[in-house]
Amino acid sequence: MGNADRIIRVLLAAVFAFLYFSGTVTGTLGLILVILGGVFVLTSLVSFCPLYTLVGLNTCPRKQ
């Protein structure tokens, strides 16, 4: 996972958390966003997304 991908995931997680904790998005949709944000942060911290391996996507620049 590339740095740009990691930054985008953390920013999205922050937006999801803000929307939920500010009361803008509530209920089931709010919980789904918080869980998804948690997954985004976790995958950013470990620099690995299992879904990327299933679809064959790689956002990490190749080392030469």
Residue frames as a rotation matrix with the C-alpha (Angstrom) as fourth column:
MET 1
0.588 0.809 0.000 0.00
0.809 -0.588 0.000 0.00
0.000 0.000 -1.000 0.00
GLY 2
-0.240 -0.688 0.685 1.42
0.686 -0.619 -0.382 3.36
0.687 0.378 0.621 -1.04
ASN 3
-0.829 -0.181 -0.528 1.69
0.528 -0.561 -0.637 6.45
-0.181 -0.808 0.561 1.13
ALA 4
-0.819 0.573 0.029 -1.04
-0.504 -0.742 0.443 8.32
0.275 0.348 0.896 -0.76
ASP 5
-0.127 0.781 -0.612 -3.43
0.000 0.617 0.787 5.42
0.992 0.100 -0.079 -0.20
ARG 6
-0.356 -0.080 -0.931 -2.61
0.867 0.344 -0.361 5.32
0.349 -0.936 -0.053 3.51
ILE 7
-0.975 -0.037 -0.219 -3.15
0.121 -0.916 -0.383 9.07
-0.187 -0.400 0.897 3.93
ILE 8
-0.569 0.817 -0.091 -6.49
-0.539 -0.287 0.792 8.95
0.621 0.500 0.604 2.10
ARG 9
-0.089 0.527 -0.845 -7.67
0.410 0.792 0.452 6.08
0.908 -0.306 -0.287 4.30
VAL 10
-0.598 -0.185 -0.780 -6.77
0.802 -0.160 -0.576 7.91
-0.018 -0.970 0.244 7.52
LEU 11
-0.963 0.261 -0.068 -8.47
-0.265 -0.963 0.044 11.10
-0.054 0.060 0.997 6.32
LEU 12
-0.317 0.891 -0.326 -11.63
-0.333 0.217 0.918 9.20
0.888 0.399 0.228 5.38
ALA 13
-0.193 0.201 -0.960 -11.62
0.765 0.643 -0.019 7.49
0.614 -0.739 -0.278 8.78
ALA 14
-0.870 -0.160 -0.467 -11.36
0.435 -0.695 -0.572 10.90
-0.234 -0.701 0.674 10.46
VAL 15
-0.762 0.647 -0.034 -14.28
-0.559 -0.630 0.539 12.23
0.327 0.430 0.842 8.40
PHE 16
-0.140 0.723 -0.676 -16.39
0.097 0.690 0.718 9.16
0.985 0.035 -0.167 9.23
ALA 17
-0.426 -0.079 -0.901 -15.61
0.875 0.216 -0.433 9.54
0.229 -0.973 -0.023 12.94
PHE 18
-0.982 0.062 -0.177 -16.47
-0.012 -0.964 -0.267 13.25
-0.188 -0.260 0.947 12.85
LEU 19
-0.531 0.833 -0.154 -19.78
-0.504 -0.164 0.848 12.59
0.682 0.528 0.507 11.09
TYR 20
-0.041 0.515 -0.856 -20.74
0.459 0.771 0.442 9.93
0.888 -0.375 -0.268 13.61
PHE 21
-0.398 -0.195 -0.896 -19.63
0.916 -0.028 -0.400 11.67
0.053 -0.980 0.190 16.81
SER 22
-0.991 0.115 -0.069 -21.07
-0.112 -0.993 -0.046 15.03
-0.074 -0.038 0.997 15.77
GLY 23
-0.380 0.904 0.194 -24.46
0.156 0.269 -0.950 13.37
-0.912 -0.331 -0.243 15.30
THR 24
-0.350 0.217 -0.911 -24.67
-0.849 -0.484 0.210 14.11
-0.396 0.847 0.354 11.58
VAL 25
-0.131 0.265 -0.955 -24.91
-0.578 0.763 0.291 10.41
0.806 0.590 0.053 10.71
THR 26
-0.369 0.087 0.925 -26.60
-0.887 0.265 -0.379 8.18
-0.278 -0.960 -0.021 13.27
GLY 27
0.618 0.735 0.280 -28.09
-0.663 0.678 -0.317 4.74
-0.423 0.011 0.906 13.57
THR 28
0.692 -0.277 0.667 -27.00
0.342 0.939 0.036 1.76
-0.636 0.203 0.744 11.54
LEU 29
0.782 -0.407 0.473 -25.34
0.397 -0.260 -0.880 3.83
0.481 0.876 -0.042 8.83
GLY 30
0.617 -0.553 0.560 -23.30
-0.701 -0.709 0.071 5.67
0.358 -0.437 -0.825 11.45
LEU 31
0.533 -0.401 0.745 -22.09
-0.425 0.635 0.646 2.43
-0.732 -0.661 0.168 13.01
ILE 32
0.768 -0.244 0.593 -21.17
0.589 0.634 -0.502 1.05
-0.253 0.734 0.630 9.60
LEU 33
0.737 -0.501 0.453 -19.13
-0.034 -0.697 -0.716 4.19
0.675 0.513 -0.531 8.87
VAL 34
0.526 -0.552 0.647 -17.32
-0.846 -0.261 0.466 3.96
-0.089 -0.792 -0.604 12.22
ILE 35
0.583 -0.292 0.758 -16.48
0.041 0.942 0.332 0.29
-0.811 -0.163 0.561 11.64
LEU 36
0.792 -0.276 0.544 -15.33
0.591 0.124 -0.797 1.03
0.152 0.953 0.261 8.09
GLY 37
0.695 -0.544 0.470 -13.19
-0.477 -0.838 -0.265 3.88
0.538 -0.040 -0.842 9.42
GLY 38
0.530 -0.480 0.699 -11.63
-0.626 0.334 0.704 1.52
-0.572 -0.811 -0.123 11.94
VAL 39
0.658 -0.262 0.706 -10.80
0.521 0.835 -0.175 -0.93
-0.544 0.483 0.686 9.18
PHE 40
0.820 -0.353 0.451 -9.27
0.218 -0.536 -0.816 1.91
0.529 0.767 -0.362 7.15
VAL 41
0.574 -0.625 0.529 -7.05
-0.807 -0.542 0.235 2.95
0.140 -0.562 -0.815 10.07
LEU 42
0.530 -0.349 0.773 -6.02
-0.261 0.800 0.540 -0.64
-0.807 -0.488 0.333 10.79
THR 43
0.709 -0.259 0.656 -5.11
0.671 0.532 -0.516 -1.39
-0.215 0.806 0.551 7.18
SER 44
0.785 -0.456 0.419 -3.19
-0.157 -0.802 -0.577 1.90
0.599 0.387 -0.701 7.00
LEU 45
0.567 -0.571 0.593 -1.17
-0.782 -0.149 0.605 1.04
-0.257 -0.807 -0.532 10.10
VAL 46
0.288 -0.444 0.848 -0.16
0.018 0.888 0.459 -2.39
-0.958 -0.117 0.264 8.80
SER 47
-0.237 -0.359 -0.902 0.22
-0.794 -0.464 0.393 -1.18
-0.560 0.810 -0.175 5.17
PHE 48
-0.999 -0.031 0.013 -1.71
-0.018 0.838 0.545 -4.15
-0.028 0.544 -0.838 3.87
CYS 49
-0.197 0.978 -0.064 -5.22
-0.882 -0.206 -0.423 -4.50
-0.427 -0.027 0.904 2.48
PRO 50
-0.558 -0.020 0.830 -6.48
0.042 0.998 0.053 -8.07
-0.829 0.064 -0.556 1.99
LEU 51
0.546 0.835 0.073 -9.02
0.175 -0.028 -0.984 -6.87
-0.819 0.550 -0.162 -0.56
TYR 52
0.385 -0.492 -0.781 -6.21
-0.837 -0.542 -0.071 -5.59
-0.388 0.681 -0.621 -2.79
THR 53
-0.685 -0.678 0.266 -4.74
-0.520 0.711 0.472 -9.08
-0.509 0.185 -0.840 -3.07
LEU 54
-0.160 0.717 0.679 -8.10
0.370 0.681 -0.632 -10.50
-0.915 0.150 -0.375 -4.16
VAL 55
0.842 0.537 -0.053 -8.51
0.188 -0.383 -0.904 -7.99
-0.505 0.752 -0.424 -6.99
GLY 56
0.294 -0.825 0.483 -4.80
0.953 0.293 -0.081 -7.80
-0.074 0.484 0.872 -7.86
LEU 57
0.800 0.037 0.599 -4.39
0.162 -0.974 -0.157 -4.12
0.577 0.222 -0.786 -7.03
ASN 58
0.160 -0.804 -0.573 -1.09
0.983 0.077 0.166 -2.65
-0.089 -0.590 0.802 -5.85
THR 59
0.908 0.210 0.364 -0.67
0.255 -0.964 -0.080 1.02
0.334 0.165 -0.928 -4.92
CYS 60
0.622 -0.761 -0.185 2.88
0.096 -0.160 0.982 0.71
-0.777 -0.629 -0.026 -3.61
PRO 61
0.691 -0.440 -0.573 5.57
-0.722 -0.379 -0.579 2.09
0.038 0.814 -0.580 -5.91
ARG 62
0.907 -0.371 -0.202 8.04
0.325 0.918 -0.225 -0.53
0.269 0.139 0.953 -7.06
LYS 63
0.627 -0.776 -0.067 11.45
-0.337 -0.348 0.875 -0.53
-0.702 -0.526 -0.480 -5.45
GLN 64
0.883 -0.322 -0.341 14.33
-0.303 0.162 -0.939 -0.60
0.357 0.933 0.045 -7.90
